[in-house]
Amino acid sequence: MHHPDLDESHITAVVQKIAPAADRVRERGLTGLELVEETTNAHLAALHDTLRRKSPIIGEALAAGRLQVVVAKYSLKNGKVDVLDTTW
């Protein structure tokens, strides 16, 4: 994703990490708040997968059942923490 007003700042780095998840979710025809929620969930799932694949220690511990990664999202609006499926 490229926008002419974005520079190589921190926010750009964050947007570039989230954009692939948004693109995948957008293909399903979602918009608005549904797009935001599903993009967030897809991005969190991708982060979990990255941890599992890129860290041999974490990947091995997960496979052996010695570690569980709990993926959760925090709502700034209401302070609620939603734990997502921990079986990813």
Backbone hydrogen bonds in HBPLUS format (Angstrom, degrees):
<---DONOR---> <-ACCEPTOR-->    atom                        ^
c    i                          cat <-CA-CA->   ^        H-A-AA   ^      H-
h    n   atom  resd res      DA  || num        DHA   H-A  angle D-A-AA Bond
n    s   type  num  typ     dist DA aas  dist angle  dist       angle   num
A0006-LEU N   A0003-HIS O   3.06 MM   3  5.57 163.2  2.09 119.7 125.1     1
A0013-ALA N   A0009-SER O   3.18 MM   4  6.59 154.2  2.25 148.0 154.6     2
A0013-ALA N   A0010-HIS O   3.05 MM   3  5.13 114.2  2.50  97.0 112.5     3
A0014-VAL N   A0010-HIS O   3.03 MM   4  6.39 154.1  2.10 152.1 159.4     4
A0015-VAL N   A0011-ILE O   2.91 MM   4  6.13 166.5  1.92 151.9 155.3     5
A0016-GLN N   A0012-THR O   2.89 MM   4  6.07 159.0  1.94 151.7 157.4     6
A0017-LYS N   A0013-ALA O   3.20 MM   4  6.40 138.9  2.38 137.8 147.3     7
A0017-LYS N   A0014-VAL O   3.10 MM   3  5.24 129.6  2.37  99.2 112.4     8
A0018-ILE N   A0014-VAL O   3.12 MM   4  6.42 149.2  2.22 150.1 158.6     9
A0019-ALA N   A0015-VAL O   2.85 MM   4  5.82 149.1  1.95 155.0 162.7    10
A0021-ALA N   A0018-ILE O   3.06 MM   3  5.61 122.6  2.40 116.5 129.5    11
A0022-ALA N   A0018-ILE O   3.16 MM   4  6.46 159.4  2.20 151.8 158.2    12
A0023-ASP N   A0019-ALA O   2.84 MM   4  6.05 157.8  1.89 157.4 163.3    13
A0024-ARG N   A0020-PRO O   3.07 MM   4  6.31 158.8  2.11 146.2 151.1    14
A0025-VAL N   A0021-ALA O   3.02 MM   4  6.24 162.6  2.05 151.6 156.3    15
A0026-ARG N   A0022-ALA O   2.81 MM   4  5.88 158.0  1.85 149.8 156.6    16
A0027-GLU N   A0023-ASP O   3.23 MM   4  6.41 140.3  2.40 140.1 148.4    17
A0028-ARG N   A0025-VAL O   2.93 MM   3  5.45 152.1  2.01 113.1 121.7    18
A0029-GLY N   A0026-ARG O   2.90 MM   3  5.32 160.5  1.94 116.4 120.0    19
A0035-LEU N   A0031-THR O   3.20 MM   4  4.66 155.8  2.27 105.5 108.5    20
A0035-LEU N   A0032-GLY O   3.10 MM   3  5.33 118.6  2.49 101.2 115.3    21
A0036-VAL N   A0032-GLY O   3.11 MM   4  6.50 156.4  2.17 149.4 156.2    22
A0037-GLU N   A0033-LEU O   2.89 MM   4  6.10 171.6  1.90 156.2 157.8    23
A0038-GLU N   A0034-GLU O   2.94 MM   4  5.99 170.4  1.95 151.7 154.9    24
A0039-THR N   A0035-LEU O   2.87 MM   4  5.82 148.9  1.96 142.3 151.4    25
A0040-THR N   A0036-VAL O   2.94 MM   4  6.10 157.8  1.99 147.4 153.4    26
A0041-ASN N   A0037-GLU O   3.01 MM   4  6.31 161.8  2.04 149.6 154.2    27
A0042-ALA N   A0038-GLU O   2.89 MM   4  6.03 158.8  1.94 143.3 149.5    28
A0043-HIS N   A0039-THR O   2.83 MM   4  5.97 156.9  1.88 150.3 156.8    29
A0044-LEU N   A0040-THR O   2.94 MM   4  6.16 160.1  1.98 151.0 156.4    30
A0045-ALA N   A0041-ASN O   2.98 MM   4  6.20 155.7  2.04 146.4 153.1    31
A0046-ALA N   A0042-ALA O   2.97 MM   4  6.20 151.0  2.05 142.5 150.5    32
A0047-LEU N   A0043-HIS O   2.90 MM   4  6.22 152.0  1.98 149.1 156.8    33
A0048-HIS N   A0044-LEU O   3.00 MM   4  6.25 157.9  2.05 148.2 153.7    34
A0049-ASP N   A0045-ALA O   2.98 MM   4  6.22 160.5  2.02 147.3 152.5    35
A0050-THR N   A0046-ALA O   2.86 MM   4  6.07 153.0  1.93 146.6 154.2    36
A0051-LEU N   A0047-LEU O   2.96 MM   4  6.23 159.7  2.00 150.6 155.3    37
A0052-ARG N   A0048-HIS O   3.04 MM   4  6.32 161.5  2.08 150.5 155.4    38
A0053-ARG N   A0049-ASP O   2.89 MM   4  6.09 160.1  1.92 151.9 157.1    39
A0054-LYS N   A0050-THR O   2.82 MM   4  5.67 166.5  1.84 153.5 157.7    40
A0055-SER N   A0051-LEU O   3.24 MM   4  5.74 139.1  2.41 136.7 141.9    41
A0059-GLY N   A0055-SER O   2.82 MM   4  5.98 174.6  1.82 166.6 168.5    42
A0060-GLU N   A0056-PRO O   2.92 MM   4  5.92 163.1  1.95 146.0 150.3    43
A0061-ALA N   A0057-ILE O   3.05 MM   4  6.16 160.6  2.09 144.2 150.0    44
A0062-LEU N   A0058-ILE O   2.87 MM   4  6.03 158.0  1.92 155.1 161.0    45
A0063-ALA N   A0059-GLY O   2.99 MM   4  6.14 164.1  2.02 146.4 151.0    46
A0064-ALA N   A0060-GLU O   2.94 MM   4  6.09 147.9  2.04 146.1 154.7    47
A0066-ARG N   A0061-ALA O   2.89 MM   5  5.03 138.4  2.07 155.4 157.3    48
A0065-GLY N   A0062-LEU O   3.08 MM   3  5.12 152.9  2.16 101.8 110.3    49
A0084-LEU N   A0071-VAL O   2.74 MM  13  5.57 162.6  1.77 156.3 162.4    50
A0073-LYS N   A0082-ASP O   2.92 MM   9  5.38 153.9  1.98 143.2 150.5    51
A0082-ASP N   A0073-LYS O   2.88 MM   9  5.38 164.2  1.91 159.8 160.1    52
A0075-SER N   A0080-LYS O   2.87 MM   5  5.34 160.5  1.91 155.4 162.0    53
A0079-GLY N   A0075-SER O   2.81 MM   4  5.15 139.2  1.97 141.3 149.9    54
